[in-house]
Amino acid sequence: MSAEDARNAGLSPNRNTVMTAHAVSPPSRPNRDADIRILDSASDWDAAVRVMEPNNTTFPAAEYRAFLQRYAASMRARRQAGTRSTTSARRRS
C-alpha cells in the first residue's frame, strides 16, 4: 500500500525504525514446547484480535477492536492471496 493509498483509506502513514539482519541463526534456547503455525481459520484470526486487544492503552475499546478486526481481515486476505506474512499462532503442548 502506498502512502497515498493509506491516506485515501483514512490512515496516517508514519515512518518507523526497524532492526534488520544480514543473516539469522537458531535461538540459543529454543522453546521446544511451542507449536508455531500459520493462522488459518476464522477462530484463529478472532483469537489473534483478542490477543492484541490488551495492547490498547490509548483509544476507545470499541474503536480499537474495530481497527484490529480490519487489520486482521487485511492480514488474512494477504495470507489467502499467498502474500508473505509474519502473523502466526503459538500453541503450547
Buried (B, 14 or more C-beta within 10 A) or exposed (E): EEEEEEEEEEEEEEEEEEEEEEEEEEEEEEEEEEEEEEBEEEEBBEBBBEEBEEEBEEEEEEEBBEBBEEBBEEBBEEBEEEEEBEBEBEEEE
